[in-house]
């Protein structure tokens, strides 16, 4: 996030600042796992990023659940910089004055996955998200149709046991019924639309909650 309208230019890290203080003083949403704010100067512009030292995340004083969530988000972000973060998240990050698409992705999703990893957003944007019009679960496959089959559809499959995300870039499908391979009943499927350089937010479906209804 860019620091604006401040009489001094900062460089370095303020440790021990709370999320409440960061919000009040700098209008910065500090993740609960952060231990401060780092200020970075680039071409005369000061950016703020969360300070989360690697050595601190593994200490008993940390929040184990918050640390695990941070590791999950970091793993997905670093593994999909080229196919998810940069093409989808970088532009919104610039508009919202975030330092990078990775930081926006982390800021959004650290809050969302507190109530479940299925609430993860792998995509963001202004297009209307996909709606599933037909679905059927087989032993090793999820069959479904979408409301706008002419749109480019991006898909991702998350294995909650390993937290590995398999992403397929958006494209149009020749068949009205799309099939995705499912490795485990706990699999989570994410879908999003793309049109030219615009994207929708992603929607998810947990296979373990599937009861045969749309």
Secondary structure, DSSP 8 states (H G I E B T S, - for coil): -B--S-SS---EEEES--HHHHHHHH-----TT--EEEEEEETTEEEEEE---HHHHTSTTS-HHHHHHHHHHHHHHHHTIIIIIIIIIHHHHHHTT-S-HHHHHHHHHHHHGGG-GGG--S---SB----EEEEEE-SSEEEEEES-TTSEEEEEEEETTTTEEEEEEEE--SSSSEEEE-SSTT-EEEEEEEETTEEB--EEEEGGG--S--
